[in-house]
Amino acid sequence: MPSAPVLPPGPRAGRPQLWLVATETHEDSAARYASLVLDAEELARAGEFRRPGDRATYLCAHVGLRRLLGAHLGVAPRGVTVERAPCPCCGEPHGRPVLPDGRLHFSLSHCEGMSLIAVATTPVGVDIERIPAPHLVAELAEVLHPAESAELAALAEDLRPAAFARVWTRKEAYLKGTGVGLGADPSSEYVGSGPAPTAPSGWLLADVAVPSGHQAAVAVRR
């Protein structure tokens, strides 16, 4: 943990770098070094989690992100300054997290036990989720684009959870990349539930290989 991570060559246009962080592997070291790496706001947020597993995943994700950004920028992890971009909808400073000089763009997502980090040269979004239980899919599908809801309804019931997770992670990755996040209407953009995503205009969208039981996606602006 004290040393900088070994990085591949810097990200290229349209080719974000992706890092998968398993909580079980890193939770002890993340907890040990959190006070040396995270800022006061992040430490306070970590303390709000009631479930130890959720707290551990949050610490792993944010310690990992700061270490990666610090290594890219050549500064100590705690020296990385993160701000909020203006919201594309209202202009208020609660858009996506950004670095002040705009040299790099990044995105972070975590679910129980797993985190996904992306670093890119243009705006980027990632999302990772556990595949939902079958009984939840019908209710959740109501918020999707009508064509996506129809695609799910046409599938055999046992295939719907994985298909829903494909749609949802693609959609959330894109919305996070734009800076709007789930403040936007999830039904407004079609990304598809099939094997290959449909990218919104001006964006690249791809599924990310992650451990069984999870689904993940990345979106990067062209």
C-alpha positions in Angstrom: 0.0 0.0 0.0 2.7 2.6 0.7 4.2 2.3 -2.7 2.6 3.6 -5.9 0.8 1.0 -8.0 2.6 -0.2 -11.2 0.6 1.5 -14.1 0.5 0.5 -17.8 1.1 3.4 -20.3 -1.4 6.2 -19.8 -4.9 5.9 -21.2 -5.4 6.8 -24.9 -8.5 8.4 -26.5 -11.4 6.0 -26.4 -9.4 3.5 -24.4 -9.9 3.9 -20.7 -7.9 2.0 -18.2 -10.0 -0.3 -15.9 -9.2 -1.6 -12.5 -11.2 -4.2 -10.6 -10.8 -4.2 -6.8 -11.9 -7.2 -4.7 -12.7 -6.1 -1.2 -11.7 -9.4 0.4 -8.2 -9.1 -1.0 -7.6 -5.5 0.1 -9.8 -4.6 3.0 -7.1 -5.0 5.7 -4.6 -2.8 4.0 -7.3 -0.2 3.0 -8.5 0.1 6.5 -4.9 0.4 7.8 -3.9 3.3 5.4 -7.3 5.0 5.0 -6.5 7.8 7.5 -3.3 8.5 5.5 -4.9 8.5 2.1 -8.5 9.8 2.3 -9.7 13.3 3.0 -11.9 14.2 5.9 -15.1 14.0 3.9 -14.3 10.5 2.7 -13.4 9.3 6.2 -16.7 10.7 7.5 -18.7 9.0 4.8 -16.9 5.7 5.6 -17.9 6.1 9.2 -21.6 6.3 8.2 -21.9 2.8 6.9 -23.6 0.5 9.4 -22.5 -2.8 7.7 -18.8 -3.6 8.0 -18.8 -5.1 4.5 -20.2 -1.9 3.0 -17.6 0.1 4.9 -14.8 -2.1 3.8 -15.8 -1.9 0.1 -16.1 1.9 0.3 -12.6 2.2 1.8 -11.1 -0.2 -0.8 -12.7 1.7 -3.6 -11.7 5.2 -2.5 -8.2 4.3 -1.3 -7.7 2.5 -4.6 -8.9 5.4 -6.6 -6.7 7.9 -4.8 -3.6 5.7 -5.2 -4.2 5.3 -8.9 -4.8 9.0 -9.5 -1.8 9.9 -7.4 0.4 7.5 -9.4 -0.9 9.0 -12.7 -0.4 12.6 -11.6 2.9 12.0 -9.7 1.5 13.2 -6.3 0.8 11.6 -3.0 -2.7 10.0 -2.9 -3.9 12.4 -0.2 -2.7 15.3 -2.4 -5.1 14.5 -5.2 -7.8 17.3 -5.3 -11.2 16.1 -6.5 -14.0 18.6 -7.3 -17.5 18.4 -8.7 -18.3 19.5 -12.2 -21.4 21.7 -12.8 -24.5 19.6 -13.3 -25.5 19.5 -17.0 -29.1 19.9 -16.0 -29.0 22.8 -13.5 -25.5 24.1 -13.5 -25.1 23.5 -9.7 -21.7 22.0 -8.6 -23.0 18.5 -8.0 -22.0 16.9 -11.3 -19.5 14.1 -11.8 -16.3 14.1 -9.8 -13.4 15.7 -11.7 -9.8 16.8 -11.3 -9.3 20.6 -11.4 -7.0 20.7 -14.4 -8.9 18.2 -16.5 -5.8 16.2 -17.4 -7.5 13.0 -16.6 -11.1 11.8 -16.1 -12.2 9.0 -13.9 -15.2 7.1 -12.6 -15.8 4.8 -9.7 -18.5 2.2 -8.9 -18.8 -0.3 -6.1 -21.3 -3.0 -5.0 -20.9 -5.4 -2.1 -17.5 -7.0 -2.3 -16.3 -5.4 -5.6 -15.3 -2.1 -7.0 -14.5 -0.9 -10.6 -12.4 2.2 -11.4 -11.8 3.8 -14.8 -9.3 6.4 -15.8 -9.5 8.0 -19.3 -8.5 11.1 -21.3 -12.2 12.0 -21.9 -15.3 11.8 -19.7 -15.9 8.3 -18.6 -18.4 6.3 -16.5 -18.4 2.8 -15.0 -21.0 0.8 -13.2 -20.8 -2.6 -11.5 -23.8 -4.4 -10.0 -24.8 -7.8 -8.6 -27.3 -9.5 -10.9 -30.6 -9.0 -9.2 -33.0 -11.8 -8.0 -35.6 -12.9 -10.5 -38.5 -11.5 -8.5 -37.1 -8.0 -8.6 -36.7 -7.7 -12.4 -40.3 -7.1 -13.4 -40.6 -4.1 -11.0 -37.2 -2.7 -11.9 -37.8 -3.0 -15.7 -40.6 -0.5 -15.5 -38.0 2.4 -15.4 -36.2 1.3 -18.6 -36.7 2.5 -22.2 -39.9 0.9 -23.6 -37.9 -1.1 -26.2 -35.6 -2.5 -23.4 -38.6 -3.5 -21.3 -40.1 -5.3 -24.3 -36.8 -7.1 -24.9 -36.8 -8.4 -21.3 -40.5 -9.4 -21.4 -39.7 -11.5 -24.5 -37.0 -13.5 -22.7 -37.5 -16.7 -20.7 -37.8 -15.8 -17.0 -34.5 -17.3 -16.0 -32.7 -15.1 -18.6 -34.2 -11.8 -17.5 -31.9 -11.0 -14.5 -28.7 -11.1 -16.5 -30.3 -9.2 -19.3 -31.6 -6.5 -16.9 -28.2 -6.2 -15.3 -26.6 -5.6 -18.8 -29.1 -2.8 -19.5 -28.8 -1.2 -16.1 -25.0 -1.1 -15.9 -24.7 0.2 -19.5 -27.3 2.9 -18.8 -25.8 3.9 -15.5 -22.2 4.0 -16.9 -23.3 6.3 -19.7 -25.3 8.6 -17.3 -22.4 8.8 -14.9 -20.1 9.7 -17.8 -22.4 12.6 -18.8 -22.4 13.8 -15.3 -26.2 13.6 -14.9 -26.3 10.2 -13.2 -29.6 8.9 -12.1 -31.0 12.4 -11.9 -31.9 11.8 -15.6 -34.8 9.6 -16.7 -33.4 6.1 -17.3 -36.0 5.5 -19.9 -34.8 8.3 -22.2 -31.8 6.5 -23.8 -31.8 3.1 -25.4 -28.7 1.0 -24.7 -30.1 -2.5 -25.4 -30.2 -5.8 -23.4 -28.6 -8.1 -26.0 -25.0 -9.3 -26.2 -23.7 -6.0 -27.7 -24.7 -2.6 -26.3 -26.1 0.3 -28.4 -24.0 3.4 -27.6 -25.7 6.8 -27.4 -24.4 9.3 -30.0 -20.9 10.6 -29.3 -20.1 7.8 -26.8 -18.4 4.3 -26.8 -20.1 1.7 -24.6 -18.9 -1.7 -23.7 -19.5 -4.5 -21.2 -16.7 -5.3 -18.8 -15.7 -8.9 -17.8 -16.2 -9.3 -14.1 -16.7 -12.3 -11.7 -19.8 -14.5 -12.0 -22.9 -13.1 -10.4 -21.9 -9.5 -11.4 -22.3 -7.3 -14.4 -20.4 -4.2 -15.4 -20.1 -1.7 -18.2 -18.0 1.3 -19.2 -18.9 4.4 -21.3 -16.4 6.9 -22.6 -17.0 10.0 -24.7 -15.5 9.9 -28.2 
